[in-house]
């Protein structure tokens, strides 16, 4: 969470941080999810953030970050991650379906077959958007809270 918070404070994307630090985007994603980092990765991130890499070590991060990242911030970060995932999904849909439409028009003008993959994938994008924007009543945060309370047998 500390790495993600520092990255967001600077307005960097994961790709930008990966480029600045010399690490892969996958490594940045893994570290932001809380997995342990090697000393080399911490040094590279410390250089990118222009801070001492010892500030990024796990023991200190667990002790201080649990206090400095509030539940509201954690929820907001999770929402932004979901929102980003939806927009990436939507962009992929637009690019691929646009490409398929061009291929369809160039190769087979008599039958507009691109409508079928567009419809199928479009339904998936629609449901992804409904879930991200909490428009599906049985899969939103309130439903999750109720299920956790039911499982624990007490109110949260």
N, C-alpha and C positions, 0 to 999 in steps of 0.2 A: 504494500500500500504506500510506503514511503516513496518508492521509485515512481509510482503512478502520480502521487501528489506533487512531487517535484517536477515531473514532466508536464503535468497540467498547469502548474503555476507559471511555467515558461511558455505555455501555449504550443508545445511540440506534439506532433503525432508520434505514434510508436515507430513509424518508419523513419521519421526525422531523428529520433533518439538513437535508433539502431545505426543510422548513417554516421551520426556524430561520435558515437562510442565505438564503432567498429564491430558491434555485436549483431547477431541476426535478429530479425523481427520476432521470430519464434522464441528466442532467449528472453527478449524484453517481455513478451506476453507471459512466459513462464514465471519470470521474476515478479511481475505485477500480480500474479495470482498467489504469490506467497511462497513459492518453492525456493529452496536454498540456492545461493549463488556461490560460484567459485571466487577465490580471491582475485583472480585475473579479471573476471566480469565486474566485480565491485570496483577495482582500480579503473577500469575503462569507464564505468558509469560515473565514478568520482571525478575523473578528468572531464567528462562531458558536462557535468553539473558544476564543475569548478569548486568542489568541496573535497574534504579529506575522505577517503574511502572508508575509514573506520566509522564514520557516521552512518554508513549504509549497512553495517554488519547486522546479522540477524538478531543476536541477543538484545542489542540496544534498540533495534527496530521494534521488536516485540514488546519491550518494556515501555517505550515512549509512544509508539504509534497507537497502541490500544487506547491511550488516553487522548491523543491529539486528533484522531479521526473519529468523529462522532458517528452515531448510527445514521443520522440524517445525511452526512457526507457519504457514508458507505452506500446508502440507498441511492443517492443522487449519482454516484459513480457507476453503480450497477445499471441504473436507468440509461445513462449516457452510453454505456457499452452496448446495451440492447438496441438503443436508437441508432447507433453507428452501424451495428450489424444489419439492421433493417435497411438503412440507406445503401449499404454496400450490396445487399441482396437486390434491392430495387434497381440499382445501377447495372448490376450484372444482367438482370432480366432485360432491361432496355437495350443494352449492347448486343446481347446474344439474339434476342428476337428481331432486332433491327437488322443484324447480319443475316439471319435466316430469311427475313422478308426480301432482302436484296437477292439472295441466292434463289429464292422462290420465283421472283419476277424475272430473273435472268434465265433460269433453266426451264421453268414450267409455268408459262403464263396462263394456261387453260384452267388450272386448278390451284386455288389459293390454299395450299396445305399448311402454311405457316400458322393459320388460325388455331390448329389443334395443339401444337406445343405452347403457343401463346396463351391459350385458354387454360391448359393444365397448369403451367407454371404460374400464370396470373392468379389462379385460385390459391396456390401456395403463398405467393407474395401477399395477397389479400389477408389470409389468415395470420401470416407473420406480422403484418401491420396491425391487425386487430389485437393481437396479443401484446405487442409492444406498447400500444396506446391504451391498454386496459379497457378495450371495448367488448371483450369476451367475459361475461359475468362469472362464469364458473372457473376461470383460470387467472383471475386477478389477485392482487395482494391480499384483499379481504378474505378470499376463499382459502389462500395459503395459510393465513393466520388462523382461521377457523379449523383447518385440518391439523395444524400444529397443536392448538389448544385441545382438540379432540384426542390426539395421540398422547399428549402429556397428561390429560385429565384435569387441567387447570387453566385459568385465564392467564394471558400474557400481560 
